[in-house]
Amino acid sequence: MRDETPGCRSLIHLNNAGCALPPAAVVDTMVDYLRNEASRGGYETQRDRSEQIAATYTSLASLIGARPSEIALADNATRAWDMVFYGMRLAPGDRILTCRSEYGSNVIAYLQQAKRLGVDVSVVDDDPSGQIDLELLEKKLDDDRVKLVSMTHIPTQGGLINPAAEVGALAEAAGVPFLLDACQSVGQLDLDVTELRCDVLTGTGRKYLRGPRGTGFLYVRENAMDAFEPAVLDNGSAVWTSPTEYEMSPDARRYETWEKNFAAVVGLGAAVDYALDLGMDAIEARVLALGDLLRRTLTEVEGVRIHDLGRSRCGIVSFTVEDFAPDDVKRVLAGNGVNVSVSKSTSSQWDLPSRGLASVVRASAHYYNTESEIERVGSLVGGLR
């Protein structure tokens, strides 16, 4: 797998929660499609490669235990999420329940709709472990004003895995739709939408799936299809049937727009197939083991503090180094051929500031990382002091 990942030859890539290194199969698939477009034409290539394009829907459905008709494609995960959220029929006084670790883009959308429509945004606090408090959620769901439970599965700022399946079960029992942002968990964890009991799930291609940037997808459960209405319709999501009428697509493609980067679409399909060939259970086991090793390695370094919360933790590790700003840690590591990221409070205002943190270093392992790479990172961080 490292041989099939060109970036592994020259650097230690621990920024997989930002953008993972694609395998050669993804790059080759996209370049081949683009060359075909250049020689045949864009519309003609789309027609000739229709089966390859359709296979991306089938592969994504297999990845999360869905049907192809429940999958829609988008140019990023946020756009996919927006297409559902902004199409919800919310009214003044309606309540949205979310979590303390919620992602900034989602929160901005909640706050905008609160200002526009007069809806109430209620944060379900954490339990002592740092994950969403299930008992408190159940109590808050006993309220007719609650119209949506919306939550990030794995936050951008740390290794927490929120108990999504348990949240889904509580929302289902209360008859409230459940929107799950799986941007960091898809491709890292073995997901099944039936077990998660979510009505909607959104994901991206560029992170743990190892696909191209500018790709995202959306799952909408078949029997929940009419519970939401897309925020935007065009010729790709609906048919203009008469001068004054249109019909929406009967399946999840009602959430798509007509124009797409089809080279990226087939690249996404190649990335999903690569993950399916390896097996998501094996990927999850490897990523979580490396995340745990990275946590233990950094814990042994004097002056390092780990900030990951929750009962279950993933391949993302958040930490700080005493006397060093996270941006400075990132800069020094980059100078030594190690890619990490910095998560700032602007993406997690309900979480990091409440813990006295303005930002944290975020190192995120993938299965193509090695134990020796993690040892090297531990040594470099130790050398800072």
Wavefront OBJ file of the C-alpha trace (Angstrom):
o trace
v 0.000 0.000 0.000
v 2.884 2.376 0.688
v 4.349 1.469 -2.706
v 1.029 2.494 -4.252
v 1.122 5.836 -2.394
v 3.767 8.110 -3.954
v 3.726 10.586 -1.078
v 4.993 7.958 1.362
v 8.390 8.045 -0.368
v 9.208 11.598 0.670
v 7.257 12.532 3.812
v 5.423 11.404 6.916
v 1.820 12.329 6.289
v -0.181 12.754 9.500
v -2.745 15.171 8.067
v -5.236 12.566 6.883
v -8.090 14.302 8.710
v -7.392 17.240 6.412
v -6.592 15.531 3.138
v -5.155 12.018 2.794
v -2.631 10.892 0.196
v -4.429 9.281 -2.754
v -3.254 5.907 -4.028
v -1.932 5.703 -7.574
v -5.164 3.998 -8.682
v -7.148 7.159 -7.908
v -4.727 9.455 -9.732
v -4.512 7.128 -12.743
v -8.298 6.829 -12.972
v -8.739 10.593 -12.993
v -5.935 11.268 -15.481
v -7.291 8.600 -17.808
v -10.750 10.168 -17.698
v -9.351 13.650 -18.335
v -7.324 12.414 -21.312
v -10.481 10.830 -22.698
v -12.326 14.143 -22.298
v -9.509 15.954 -24.084
v -9.652 13.590 -27.052
v -13.368 12.780 -27.192
v -15.198 15.714 -25.592
v -16.806 16.141 -22.190
v -20.380 15.129 -23.003
v -19.217 12.254 -25.169
v -16.915 10.922 -22.472
v -19.699 11.148 -19.914
v -21.891 9.059 -22.236
v -19.150 6.521 -22.969
v -18.212 6.184 -19.302
v -21.769 6.101 -17.936
v -21.297 2.671 -16.365
v -18.094 3.778 -14.648
v -19.856 6.874 -13.305
v -22.837 4.824 -12.093
v -20.443 2.438 -10.330
v -19.413 5.253 -7.963
v -22.948 5.311 -6.539
v -22.919 1.530 -6.168
v -19.543 1.552 -4.420
v -20.541 4.321 -2.009
v -23.741 2.440 -1.189
v -21.726 -0.708 -0.449
v -19.353 1.279 1.748
v -22.087 2.401 4.169
v -24.707 -0.338 3.768
v -27.131 1.689 1.656
v -28.848 1.389 -1.741
v -27.457 3.247 -4.777
v -30.773 5.102 -5.040
v -30.114 6.565 -1.567
v -26.807 8.151 -2.642
v -26.282 11.618 -4.130
v -22.993 13.229 -5.151
v -21.827 16.742 -4.346
v -18.718 18.835 -4.856
v -17.958 18.662 -1.118
v -19.413 17.318 2.118
v -20.542 20.733 3.360
v -22.537 21.322 0.182
v -24.129 17.892 0.572
v -25.024 18.703 4.189
v -26.362 22.140 3.212
v -28.638 20.676 0.548
v -30.550 18.810 3.237
v -30.318 21.208 6.169
v -31.333 24.341 4.295
v -34.233 22.445 2.739
v -35.784 21.509 6.083
v -39.204 22.941 6.770
v -38.358 24.700 10.022
v -40.590 27.272 11.705
v -40.189 29.771 14.545
v -39.842 27.951 17.861
v -38.647 24.689 16.318
v -35.618 23.255 18.105
v -32.396 21.721 16.755
v -30.393 19.498 19.101
v -26.662 19.230 18.493
v -23.442 18.435 20.359
v -20.731 20.507 22.038
v -18.068 19.227 19.633
v -20.059 20.305 16.551
v -18.141 21.537 13.498
v -17.986 25.263 12.746
v -19.578 25.173 9.283
v -22.609 23.328 10.641
v -22.948 25.696 13.592
v -22.820 28.733 11.316
v -25.729 27.224 9.365
v -27.711 26.636 12.573
v -27.103 30.200 13.709
v -28.070 31.619 10.330
v -31.378 29.749 10.388
v -31.917 30.851 13.981
v -31.633 34.470 12.834
v -33.681 33.923 9.672
v -36.464 31.709 10.998
v -36.443 32.050 14.767
v -35.497 28.417 15.413
v -33.800 27.472 18.667
v -30.381 25.773 18.719
v -29.838 23.673 21.836
v -26.434 22.167 22.654
v -26.574 18.814 24.411
v -23.692 18.922 26.861
v -20.984 16.269 27.219
v -20.949 13.474 29.758
v -17.900 13.138 32.055
v -15.958 11.312 29.317
v -16.365 14.187 26.865
v -18.813 12.557 24.445
v -22.426 13.680 23.957
v -24.474 12.948 27.081
v -27.038 10.324 26.025
v -29.191 10.681 29.146
v -29.421 14.429 28.652
v -30.209 13.941 24.967
v -33.060 11.587 25.811
v -34.535 14.165 28.196
v -34.242 16.947 25.623
v -35.953 14.763 23.006
v -39.052 14.684 25.222
v -40.112 18.001 23.721
v -42.467 18.442 20.778
v -40.472 21.469 19.628
v -37.469 19.293 18.662
v -37.485 18.851 14.877
v -33.907 17.719 14.226
v -30.949 16.002 15.870
v -27.792 16.967 13.999
v -24.320 15.904 15.091
v -20.728 15.457 13.993
v -19.624 11.852 14.376
v -15.912 12.680 14.822
v -15.053 16.336 15.443
v -12.391 18.218 13.534
v -10.468 19.103 16.706
v -9.741 15.706 18.269
v -9.978 11.940 18.474
v -13.454 11.681 20.022
v -15.877 9.209 18.428
v -19.373 10.296 19.406
v -21.820 7.400 20.044
v -23.740 7.920 16.802
v -25.656 4.637 16.840
v -26.987 5.326 20.330
v -27.945 8.869 19.300
v -29.704 7.467 16.237
v -31.679 5.008 18.349
v -32.860 7.779 20.685
v -33.826 10.069 17.792
v -35.672 7.237 16.056
v -37.609 6.390 19.232
v -38.620 10.036 19.539
v -39.621 10.271 15.864
v -37.080 13.032 15.191
v -34.888 13.068 12.030
v -31.174 12.431 12.607
v -28.581 14.152 10.404
v -25.063 12.719 10.850
v -21.940 14.510 9.643
v -19.552 11.622 8.938
v -16.888 13.749 7.257
v -14.085 12.399 9.495
v -15.466 8.908 10.096
v -16.195 7.692 6.565
v -13.147 5.814 5.318
v -11.765 5.583 8.858
v -14.529 3.614 10.590
v -16.613 0.717 9.327
v -20.009 2.442 8.951
v -23.459 0.943 8.412
v -26.371 3.354 8.115
v -28.792 0.708 9.370
v -26.848 0.381 12.615
v -26.377 4.148 12.858
v -30.124 4.678 12.371
v -29.508 8.001 10.673
v -31.939 9.537 8.210
v -29.146 11.466 6.498
v -25.369 10.954 6.402
v -22.832 13.160 4.664
v -19.202 12.460 3.831
v -16.221 13.694 1.863
v -13.798 12.076 -0.562
v -10.598 13.872 0.333
v -10.081 12.726 3.923
v -9.895 9.101 5.052
v -11.393 7.780 1.808
v -8.217 8.962 0.025
v -10.222 10.357 -2.871
v -9.893 13.638 -4.780
v -10.668 17.060 -3.396
v -13.925 18.584 -4.587
v -15.938 15.409 -3.941
v -18.592 14.666 -1.365
v -21.678 12.535 -1.030
v -25.001 12.330 0.706
v -27.091 9.409 1.940
v -30.824 9.873 2.484
v -32.800 6.935 3.836
v -35.408 5.818 1.322
v -38.430 6.120 3.620
v -37.219 9.553 4.783
v -36.802 10.907 1.243
v -39.924 13.054 1.380
v -39.281 14.314 4.906
v -36.832 16.837 3.470
v -36.835 19.000 0.380
v -33.624 19.996 -1.412
v -32.496 23.556 -0.841
v -31.834 23.938 -4.589
v -33.304 22.271 -7.671
v -32.049 22.316 -11.255
v -32.118 20.145 -14.385
v -30.104 17.468 -12.610
v -32.454 17.103 -9.648
v -35.811 17.712 -11.319
v -37.539 17.575 -14.710
v -39.438 20.547 -16.117
v -42.613 18.745 -17.177
v -44.805 21.641 -18.342
v -44.614 25.435 -18.528
v -45.649 25.678 -14.857
v -44.717 22.298 -13.369
v -41.682 20.195 -12.490
v -41.080 16.775 -10.939
v -38.257 16.035 -8.535
v -36.137 12.957 -8.998
v -37.747 10.115 -7.033
v -34.453 9.121 -5.386
v -31.549 10.850 -3.642
v -30.364 12.439 -6.875
v -32.920 15.156 -6.186
v -30.105 16.570 -4.016
v -27.631 16.830 -6.886
v -26.953 19.568 -9.391
v -26.530 18.797 -13.069
v -22.909 19.816 -13.603
v -20.165 17.670 -12.068
v -16.430 17.130 -12.277
v -16.773 13.620 -13.673
v -13.048 12.927 -13.515
v -13.329 13.524 -9.761
v -16.483 11.377 -9.606
v -14.726 8.340 -11.068
v -11.677 9.121 -8.923
v -13.936 8.977 -5.872
v -15.267 5.652 -7.081
v -11.726 4.307 -7.427
v -10.915 5.452 -3.877
v -13.996 3.750 -2.446
v -13.214 0.542 -4.340
v -9.667 0.636 -2.968
v -11.051 0.838 0.576
v -13.600 -1.908 -0.073
v -10.896 -4.210 -1.448
v -8.862 -3.740 1.736
v -11.920 -4.142 3.952
v -13.258 -1.410 6.191
v -13.007 -3.617 9.280
v -9.280 -4.039 8.678
v -8.824 -0.327 7.934
v -10.633 0.675 11.123
v -8.573 -1.698 13.262
v -5.295 -0.429 11.811
v -6.153 3.281 12.009
v -7.408 3.071 15.590
v -4.333 1.089 16.634
v -1.989 3.671 15.100
v -3.956 6.482 16.721
v -3.584 4.784 20.088
v 0.151 4.273 19.492
v 0.587 7.934 18.544
v -1.267 8.994 21.695
v 0.897 6.765 23.898
v 4.092 7.897 22.168
v 3.330 11.589 22.625
v 2.191 11.081 26.215
v 5.710 9.915 27.058
v 7.210 13.197 25.803
v 7.819 15.752 28.541
v 5.673 18.850 28.183
v 3.126 17.272 25.813
v -0.535 17.187 26.744
v -3.109 15.085 24.865
v -6.554 16.678 24.496
v -8.656 13.866 23.001
v -11.997 13.216 24.703
v -14.538 10.410 24.798
v -14.853 6.738 25.622
v -13.899 5.713 22.083
v -11.103 7.408 20.164
v -9.970 7.285 16.578
v -6.856 7.912 14.488
v -6.957 11.670 15.123
v -4.746 12.889 17.972
v -4.902 16.442 19.352
v -2.117 17.768 21.552
v -0.180 20.794 22.714
v 3.462 21.247 23.675
v 4.302 23.371 26.693
v 5.875 26.733 25.740
v 5.217 26.199 22.012
v 2.291 27.537 19.990
v 0.575 24.828 17.887
v 1.429 26.734 14.693
v 5.108 26.655 15.664
v 4.950 22.908 16.297
v 3.385 22.435 12.869
v 6.081 24.582 11.249
v 8.966 22.676 12.871
v 7.466 19.308 11.947
v 6.896 20.456 8.362
v 10.554 21.443 8.177
v 11.393 17.845 9.048
v 9.094 16.296 6.453
v 6.067 15.681 8.691
v 2.602 16.946 7.773
v 0.215 17.778 10.615
v -2.523 20.381 11.008
v -3.720 22.885 13.598
v -7.346 22.984 14.752
v -8.436 26.424 15.926
v -11.287 27.615 18.096
v -12.921 29.239 15.052
v -14.001 25.722 14.037
v -15.039 24.623 17.538
v -16.253 27.598 19.594
v -18.426 25.408 21.813
v -15.566 23.076 22.709
v -11.959 24.308 22.692
v -12.494 27.663 24.488
v -14.455 25.918 27.250
v -11.336 23.822 27.860
v -9.063 26.860 27.877
v -7.655 26.117 24.416
v -7.293 28.520 21.498
v -5.877 25.836 19.181
v -4.347 22.343 19.195
v -1.973 20.426 16.982
v -3.877 17.738 15.084
v -1.973 14.655 13.930
v -4.110 12.092 12.112
v -2.812 8.643 11.221
v -3.886 6.401 8.364
v -3.194 2.744 7.679
v -0.253 3.532 5.396
v 1.600 5.195 8.259
v 4.105 3.040 10.121
v 5.146 2.516 13.704
v 8.608 3.860 12.885
v 7.063 7.067 11.501
v 5.190 7.566 14.751
v 8.398 7.014 16.725
v 10.064 9.626 14.529
v 7.317 12.157 15.239
v 7.600 11.506 18.962
v 11.333 12.132 18.748
v 10.866 15.379 16.816
v 8.265 16.691 19.254
v 10.557 15.783 22.133
v 13.384 17.661 20.430
v 11.391 20.889 20.538
v 12.122 21.177 24.243
l 1 2 3 4 5 6 7 8 9 10 11 12 13 14 15 16 17 18 19 20 21 22 23 24 25 26 27 28 29 30 31 32 33 34 35 36 37 38 39 40 41 42 43 44 45 46 47 48 49 50 51 52 53 54 55 56 57 58 59 60 61 62 63 64 65 66 67 68 69 70 71 72 73 74 75 76 77 78 79 80 81 82 83 84 85 86 87 88 89 90 91 92 93 94 95 96 97 98 99 100 101 102 103 104 105 106 107 108 109 110 111 112 113 114 115 116 117 118 119 120 121 122 123 124 125 126 127 128 129 130 131 132 133 134 135 136 137 138 139 140 141 142 143 144 145 146 147 148 149 150 151 152 153 154 155 156 157 158 159 160 161 162 163 164 165 166 167 168 169 170 171 172 173 174 175 176 177 178 179 180 181 182 183 184 185 186 187 188 189 190 191 192 193 194 195 196 197 198 199 200 201 202 203 204 205 206 207 208 209 210 211 212 213 214 215 216 217 218 219 220 221 222 223 224 225 226 227 228 229 230 231 232 233 234 235 236 237 238 239 240 241 242 243 244 245 246 247 248 249 250 251 252 253 254 255 256 257 258 259 260 261 262 263 264 265 266 267 268 269 270 271 272 273 274 275 276 277 278 279 280 281 282 283 284 285 286 287 288 289 290 291 292 293 294 295 296 297 298 299 300 301 302 303 304 305 306 307 308 309 310 311 312 313 314 315 316 317 318 319 320 321 322 323 324 325 326 327 328 329 330 331 332 333 334 335 336 337 338 339 340 341 342 343 344 345 346 347 348 349 350 351 352 353 354 355 356 357 358 359 360 361 362 363 364 365 366 367 368 369 370 371 372 373 374 375 376 377 378 379 380 381 382 383 384 385
